[in-house]
């Protein structure tokens, strides 16, 4: 049995996104589709040209699907027991979001860095070969993680803002367990 450090996902944050922001954005997207299909229903938002009508349809349908899916994911997290991130002597398991990568072992890791967008901080874990990581993911998570590769150079991005305790203890656990693994691996190579 390996010792592990567990980090729980903030339920308050999930509730805020899943019960407030997600449904509001889904409703706004549906309103755009309604305005495109029935301009008299929403006069102030009615499209004034065929090109604008097409834009309304695309933005509305994609937005409703994206935010609706995100809302469902957030609400399913409320029912999920256990920690969102577990760091141990063999690697880490990330189940903290809908695009979480699952299990990653230390032998796949080459380093990590922090990436911040607005007030959201992510721990971006660089892996030797992203393809096996991507292959283990669900299709939507795989698509989003391919975007992460283009944005930050790796598919493994752990949102630290949503984890209880903040970024510092997560980073400390990564440093401690990765260093322990590296020393053990170096000792095995010398033997």
BAMAR-462745 format. One record per atom (N, C-alpha, C): residue in one letter; x, y, z. Coordinates in steps of 0.001 Angstrom, whole numbers, plus 500000, padded with zeros to 6 digits. Each point is the difference from the previous one (the first is absolute). Layout:
// residues N
aXYZ
...
END
This chain:
// residues 191
x500838498813500000
x499162501187500000
x500884501252500000
x499696500929499138
x500799501215499916
x499342501118500805
x500852500799500665
x499460501154500711
x499616501046498964
x499005500791500308
x499502500971499029
x499529501267500690
x500002501086499233
x499434501264500447
x498791500256499117
x498874500294500641
x498761500206499254
x499562501456500089
x499498500502498869
x499487501364499931
x498557499946499509
x499108500527500816
x498573499999499648
x499669501181499107
x498985499823499166
x499497501061499147
x499036500844500824
x500081501309499840
x499122500912500726
x498563499846499527
x499124499526500859
x498586499821499658
x499301501341499758
x500428501036500726
x499407501328499827
x500223500502498581
x501198499820499508
x500332500431498641
x499164499242498970
x499850498699500204
x499200499184499076
x498552500462500020
x499478500258501193
x498621500484500098
x499814501324499276
x500954500903500177
x499901501305499348
x499991499854498480
x500896499186499482
x500072499813498549
x498826499163499503
x499723498896500692
x498978499066499543
x498566500459500168
x499744500825500996
x498622500419500242
x499721501459499643
x501064500783499737
x499785501408499660
x500553500312498606
x501310499966499866
x500629500418498737
x499616499108498819
x500062498700500176
x499670499078498905
x498589500159499469
x498998499936500872
x498631500183499516
x499748501379499385
x500610501054500543
x499822501332499417
x500567500073498587
x501189499453499801
x500609500020498669
x499236499097499031
x499494498876500485
x499187499125499152
x498731500727499580
x499347500663500953
x498769500745499690
x500267501129499009
x501117500704500152
x500347501072499058
x500217499439498598
x500636498852499908
x500224499362498694
x498683499581499362
x499103499433500808
x498684499606499488
x499221501236499552
x500114501093500725
x499328501247499630
x500477500502498632
x501273499848499715
x500550500398498698
x499395499143498890
x499857498697500238
x499374499122499005
x498540500385499797
x499292500278501079
x498590500415499894
x499884501285499187
x500910500945500240
x499980501261499253
x500231499765498513
x500829499017499666
x500261499697498594
x498808499305499350
x499366499094500735
x498883499237499433
x498689500772499996
x499818500867500994
x498756500754500109
x500322501440500408
x500373500838499027
x500426501374500316
x498947500827500731
x498731499679499848
x498973500780500697
x499935499666501483
x500505498848500386
x499973499602501407
x500994500827500832
x501122500332499391
x501032500767500692
x500406501141499068
x499185501019499921
x500196501079499017
x501344500722500165
x500393500270501225
x501232500744500237
x501247499223499593
x499871498692499789
x501138499160499642
x499877499439498587
x498968500375499275
x499723499428498677
x501143500272499017
x500412498977499252
x501059500189499001
x499494500878498851
x500881500863499485
x499576500931498952
x500519499613498612
x500739498908499923
x500489499532498692
x500138498485500024
x500033499362498826
x500179498539499944
x501326499544500621
x501038500795499826
x501294499647500594
x499927500035501524
x499337500993500532
x499813500099501449
x499116498863500509
x499003499599499218
x499145498867500369
x500842498741500127
x500892499772499014
x500876498822500031
x500924500048501223
x500551501170500268
x500856500163501169
x499231499699501287
x498785500500500121
x499158499719501169
x499802498492500176
x499696499326498913
x499742498557500082
x501245499240500457
x501131500312499389
x501233499294500356
x500376500282501454
x500048501276500373
x500379500368501367
x498991499443501010
x498729500098499691
x498973499526500915
x500031498499500208
x500091499240498913
x499999498527500112
x501279499514500672
x501154500515499565
x501271499581500607
x500039500419501474
x499567501219500291
x499985500470501387
x499090499178500891
x498803499700499507
x499061499199500794
x500569498607500276
x500606499392498977
x500585498664500185
x501181500055500976
x500886500964499811
x501195500112500840
x499641500286501455
x499206501036500219
x499664500374501377
x499047498998500646
x499126499408499219
x499123498952500533
x500796498793500458
x500960499574499170
x500869498876500348
x500818500331501248
x500534501223500053
x500770500420501161
x499176500015501274
x498752500430499885
x499110500012501159
x499749498588500513
x499746499083499089
x499774498594500385
x501256499430500658
x501178500299499440
x501248499522500607
x500166500532501421
x499750501290500170
x500124500589501340
x499069499337500994
x498786499768499581
x499024499394500911
x500336498542500313
x500602499279499060
x500396498626500293
x501160499966500988
x500833501050500010
x501096500058500958
x499499500113501435
x498824500569500191
x499449500112501352
x499717498628500597
x499721499031499157
x499675498649500464
x501238499121500109
x501124500459499455
x501208499182499954
x500708499992501352
x500197498835500581
x500719499935501277
x501515500043499769
x500734500275501054
x501449499922499934
x500668501288499562
x501308499918499952
x500825501161499683
x500048500239498495
x500235501253499626
x500127500352498592
x501414499796499485
x500981500048500900
x501396499786499629
x500669499190501099
x500657498919499602
x500739499152500936
x501435499908499490
x500952500380500853
x501423499947499653
x500633498941500882
x500738499059499370
x500633498939500774
x501389499695499450
x500635498964500529
x501382499680499645
x500157499512498565
x498944499549499367
x500087499492498633
x499545501001498951
x499272501056500415
x499495500995499051
x498848500767500613
x499050500368499168
x498834500729500493
x498776499628499179
x498835500166500637
x498725499742499342
x499163501265500089
x499680500555498830
x499214501226499933
x498603499672499501
x499007500221500850
x498591499863499616
x499248501254500406
x500714501134500008
x499454501231500550
x499124500789499043
x499926499593498745
x499179500745499041
x499519499068498890
x499198500543499118
x499489499223498870
x501063499676498972
x501126500708500033
x501093499727499066
x501223499448500728
x499793499450501170
x501097499432500776
x500599498803499265
x501301499813500179
x500714498964499254
x500016498639500676
x499543499918501225
x500032498707500684
x501383499729500560
x500469498758499859
x501268499576500603
x501184500352499103
x501023500623500603
x501264500283499326
x501105499546500936
x500923499183499498
x501102499518500832
x501200500933499857
x500860500013501033
x501142500911500012
x500961499729498857
x500085498761499523
x500923499717498895
x499564500665498693
x498748500462499908
x499529500726498833
x500301501500500104
x500269500480501206
x500121501439500264
x501423500484499738
x500121501132499276
x501312500621499777
x500129501334500719
x498911500510500536
x500029501263500729
x498607500586500091
x499895501186500572
x498716500683500096
x500231501490500152
x498947500753499723
x500038501453500162
x498594500495500284
x499926501199500547
x498703500611500282
x499584500855498806
x498713500005499743
x499442500849498946
x498785500700500581
x499947501301499814
x498884500754500559
x499266500750498899
x498676499844499982
x499125500747499113
x499005500711500899
x500024501316499964
x499239500837500915
x500347499575501421
x499052499533500786
x500312499603501375
x499990498484500174
x500040499268498889
x499986498538500033
x501427499480499819
x500505499278500993
x501351499445499926
x499910498504499727
x500819499547499050
x500066498576499673
x501431499509500146
x500131498759500457
x501288499325500035
x500083499183498716
x500889500387499101
x500153499332498710
x501147499010500121
x499682498709499930
x500986498942500177
x500445499534498617
x501287500191499709
x500551499631498697
x500308498508500016
x499507499292498968
x500202498558499899
x500861499684498787
x500700498857500056
x500888499585498910
x499239499837498690
x498882499284500063
x499216499731498797
x498531500270500302
x499420501055499423
x498605500333500289
x498985499002499438
x500367499245498974
x499027499123499333
x499383498939500910
x500774499273500821
x499352499032500906
x499062500669501013
x500377501197500436
x499149500745500939
x498685500353499314
x500083500498498785
x498801500369499239
x499139498779499695
x500624498887499669
x499262498790499631
x499143499475501151
x500408500256501237
x499268499502501162
x498810500882500377
x499848501133499322
x498963500968500375
x498716499801499206
x498902500547500554
x498723500017499286
x500115500974498828
x499168499858498963
x500136500832498799
x499978501511500250
x499088500501500818
x499934501440500245
x501245500461500755
x500415499236500993
x501204500344500759
x501226499965499087
x500040499035499090
x501120499889499057
x500077501240499111
x498860500440499512
x499949501197499148
x500506501233500762
x499516500186501218
x500424501146500813
x501498499904500338
x500478498800500269
x501408499818500361
x500920500222498807
x499545499714498799
x500792500344498808
x500181501517499919
x498960500729500383
x500120501456500074
x501011500428501043
x500055499278501128
x500993500294501034
x501422499816499473
x500199498988499139
x501334499781499431
x500427501229499211
x499088500535499209
x500329501184499203
x500211501231500882
x499236500091501077
x500065501179500872
x501184499969500966
x500211498858500664
x501019499938501059
x501023498886499812
x499897499233498908
x501014498995499703
x499772498622500578
x498870499773500654
x499734498698500596
x498493499780500145
x499543498743499917
x498579499749500205
x499606499929501476
x500967499906500881
x499731499810501422
x500004501352500714
x498812500531500232
x499848501281500697
x499021499812501149
x500471500254501194
x499195499827501202
x499617501379500524
x498713500279500016
x499524501287500512
x500176500067501505
x500876500871500463
x500297500092501434
x499017500871500749
x499358500916499299
x499091500925500661
x498798499269500599
x499589498914499395
x498840499264500482
x500304498965501067
x501278499804500324
x500367499030501030
x500096500684501354
x499530499323501032
x500084500559501355
x501455500086500429
x500337501099500633
x501358500186500500
x500846500894499120
x499602500189498751
x500748500870499098
x501181499317499345
x500769500749499216
x501085499426499210
x501217499528500796
x500350500678501077
x501249499710500705
x500118498554500477
x498991499441500691
x500154498608500445
x500061498998498841
x499319500306498899
x500047499090498839
x501405499999499418
x500563501180499819
x501350500103499443
x501013499329500931
x499851500206501304
x500903499373500969
x499906498474499920
x498785499465499865
x499826498549499882
x500641499482498723
x499834500725498889
x500626499592498746
x501512499957500139
x500569501049500575
x501457500047500173
x500486498867500886
x499335499781501128
x500408498969500942
x499931498606499386
x498862499659499411
x499826498644499474
x500792499755498721
x500136501014499158
x500800499821498786
x501470499826500366
x500502500813500941
x501391499874500433
x500252498630500617
x499065499520500815
x500126498677500611
x500060498919498920
x499124500109499003
x499991499032498900
x501312500069499212
x500485501216499708
x501223500174499213
x501208499398500721
x500090500204501321
x501112499414500774
x499929498475499958
x498792499463500152
x499816498549499968
x500357499444498609
x499576500707498944
x500279499560498634
x501500500072499703
x500677501042500509
x501438500147499792
x500757498887500727
x499537499623501197
x500612498907500748
x499821498677499295
x498877499785499377
x499745498754499269
x500882499919498749
x500291501132499360
x500845500007498814
x501445499711500344
x500453500475501181
x501379499776500428
x500233498551500384
x498984499316500513
x500159498624500475
x500174498999498897
END
